[in-house]
Amino acid sequence: MSRMVRILIITSLLITITACSGGKAVIGEDIHLKYDNIKVIDINLTEEEYGIGVDKNQPELLAQINEFIKEYEASGKFKEICSHYEGGEPVPVESAERNNTKDQLIVATTGDFEPFDYNIGDKSYGIDKEYVAALAEYLGKDLVLENINFDIMFMTVAQHKADICIAGITINDARKKYVDFSIPYYHAGQIIVTTDKCDLFDNVRNAAEVEEVLNNPDNNLTVAVENMTIGHYYCEGNSEFGYTGFPVTTVPLATLDDCLDELESGGVDMVIGDAAVLKYLIDK
């Protein structure tokens, strides 16, 4: 049975997931039955900032983007975009065809990172998609969205094949080798999603106590992560990002949606990933 069919069957069957860690609320009062056996450990394990990656040969564009971010934040318009994905109505974003004779903003993105960046059929949606649509309008340019794999996104901009990249990108020094980052436009973090049978985190109160659980090899944990993302680096370890990793078995998958499916099927003990994305996927 396809994922869409399952969702259609259960849209009227909603459940409430209760709190699982002392004083920490578990999100998702309207969780679809598809995820009836999972719970969210709502403690941020990392502190991250999302930014727009800009072609290093375009410092004027970078300055314009930074001004846009400041103005959009101050006006409350960015908060309004976010509200479209917090119970509101997402706005589809149209992309022009690349045409070197026109004044265009070429944006490298992925199309698979809900709620920031995703596609339904031939329509583009997401916080980041609506954001760059507003940016293009601010710059007086036509918007061109080009979907590529996340792992080549920064090289694509570095090779001047796109002006900017955006897809829930955490600012860090390793990525600065390829692009210049805008000032942050979003603050993010990683969280854990596990099953309702898991009691390892029932009494944790902060990130340090969560990491004590992850650092205990006797727990023999298997963790699904989205491949080559901060969750992956945090779990497995990555010196460039400043993460030492944990004695767990890491299972990299293509998307966090795949990770949640693997968790529900019993293939892994938990998922570690972006808080906003996981909450959105569970609650949609």
N, C-alpha and C positions, 0 to 999 in steps of 0.2 A: 504494500500500500504506500503511495507516495506521501511525502511530508505534507503537501497541500491538502490532500484528501483527509489525512488524519486531523489536520487543523480544522477543516470544515466540519468534520463530524463532532468535534468537541468544543466548538466555539461557545455553546450555551452552557457548558459544564465548567464552572469556575470554582476554585478552591482557595483556601487561605492557608498560607504557611506561617507557622508561629515562630517565636524567637528561639534561637538555639545557643546563644552565648550570653552570659550574665549581663543584662542591661543592654545588649546589642540587638537592635530590631532586625529581623529578616525581611527583606523587601519582598513585594509581590503579593498583595492582597487579592489580585485577580490573575493568578497563575493558571495557565491552561493545564488540563488534566494530563497532557503529555509529560509534564514534569512533576507528577504528583509525589515522587519519592526523593526529591532533592531539597536541600536547604542552603541558604547563603550565609557564609560567615562574613558579616558586614564590617570588616576591619581592613582598612587600607594597609597593604604591606609595603607599598612604595609611594613616593611622592614624585610625580612627573609633571612636566609641562609640555603641552602640544604646541608646535609651531609650524609655520609654512616654510618649506625649503625653497630657496630662491637661487637661480643661476648666479654664480659668483661674478660673472661678467656684466651683471645688471644692477649695480648699486643704487641707481635712481629708482628702479622698480622696488627694491627692498625698502627704501625710505618711504615710498608711497604706500606700500603695504603696511608698514609700521604706523603711519598716520591713520590709515583706514581702521586698523585694529583698535587704536585708541578712541577714535571717534565712534565706532560702532559699539564699543563697550560702554562708553559714556552715555550714549543715547538710549541704551537698553535694547537695541535692535538684535544684538547677539543673543541675549536672554530670550527674546521673542522667538528666534529661530529654534533655540533649544526646546522651547515649550511645544513646538510642533511634534516633538518626539517624546513628549512626556504627557501623553493623553490628548494632544491636539491633532491637527490634520497636517501631515507632511505635504510639502509643496514640490511637485515635480520640477526638475531643472532640465532645460533643453541645451543641447550642445550644437554648435555650428560645425560645419565641415572645415577641416584645415584648408586654408587658402593663403598662400604667401603674398598675395596682392592686397590683403586686407589687414587692418590693425586688430590683431587677435591676442588673447591671453591663452597660451597653450598650457594646460594643466594636466600633469601626470597624476593618476589616482588608481585605485584598485577595483572598486565596485563590490567589495566583499567584506566590509567592516561596519556592519550596522551598530548603532544608528548614525554613524558619521558618514558612511560612504557605501551605498549599495544600489543595485539595479533591480527593477521588476519589469521584465520584458524589455522594451526599448526605452523605458523611462528611468531617469536617474533621480535618486533621492538621497537624503542624509544631511546632517548638520553641516558637514564640510562642503557638500555640494551646494547647498543654499548659500553658504558663506562665500564661496568663490564666485557664485553667480552675482552676489551683491558687490563683491570686489571688482569684478569685470565691469559692472555698471558704473561703479565709482571711478574706474580708470578710463571709462569711455571706450572699452574694447569689446569685441565679440568673444564670447566664451567658447573654448574648445576643450572638451573633456576626452582624455585618452586613457583607457584602462590598460594597465600593465601589471606585472607581478611586483609585489612589494620589494622583493630582494634586488630588483634592478632599477627601482624607482630613482634612487639617488644618482646612480651612474647616468641615467637617462637625462637628468637635469644637468649633470656635470658635463655631458657631451653636447649640451645646448640643443637637445632634441625636444625639450620642453622648457617653458619659462619658470614654472614653479611646480612643486609637488605638495600634495596634501592628502592625508588618509589617516588621521589620528596619529600623527608622527611625534614621538617623544624627542625632544631636543637633547642631543648629547654630543660629546666631543668627537666620537668616532664618525658620526654622520656629518660633522662640520668639515671633514676632509673633502666632501663632495659638494656641499651646498652651504650657502649662508642662511642662517635661520632668522626668521622674523622674531619680534618679541612674542612671548607666549599669548595665546588666545584662549587656552583651556587648561585647567588643572585636573590631572587624572591620577589613578592608582590601580594597583592590582589587588584582587580579592580571591578568596577561595569559595568554590561551590562544591558541596559534597552530598552524600546521600543522607536520608533521615535516619539510617541505621548507624551512622558514624557518630561516636560520642567523644572523639579525641579533642574536639574544640569546645565542648560544652561549657567549660569554665574559664576559657581564655578571655582576657580583658584588653589586650593590646597586641601590636605587631610582634613585640619581643616574645610574648608567650606563644603566639602562633608559630614562630620560628623555632621555638624549643621543641614543639611537636614535630615539625618538619625535619629537624636535625637529629631526631632519635631514630637510628637505623633499625631498632627493634620493631618499629611500626611498619616497616616493609611496605612503604606507600608507592603506589603507581599514580602518576599525575599526567593528565592530558593538558597540552598547551597548544596554542596556535604557533605554527612554525615560524621561527625567525622574528619573533616579537619580544617585547619586554618580558612578558610572562615566561617565555621560553628561556631567555637569558637569566632571569631571576631564579628560576627553578634549577636549571642545569649548570649555571655559572658562566660568566663572561667577563674577563678582566677589563675589556674596553668600556664596559658599562658599569663596572664597579661591583659586580655580583659574584659571590664565591660559590653559590649553588648549595644544594642539599643532597644528602645520601638517599635519594629517591630514584625510582625508575621513571624517566621522562618519556612521554609518548607525544611527539610532535604531529599535529594534524593540520589540515589545510585551513580550517576556520574554527572559530569558537562554537559555532552551531554544531559542527562535527564533534567537537569535544563534549558538548552537552549530551549529544546522542550516545556517545561512547560511555559516558558516565551513567546514563539511564539504563543502558543495556548491560551494565555490570562489568564492562571492559577495563575500567580504571576506578580508583578510589575517590578521585577528586579532579577538579579543573582549577587551574590558576590562570587568570586572564584579566583584561581591562574591566574595571568595575562597571562603567557606564554601559559597555557593550553587553556584558553578561546579564545585567539587570534588564536591559532592553529585550534581549533575546528570550529571557524567561517570561517576561511580563507581556510580550506582544500577542 
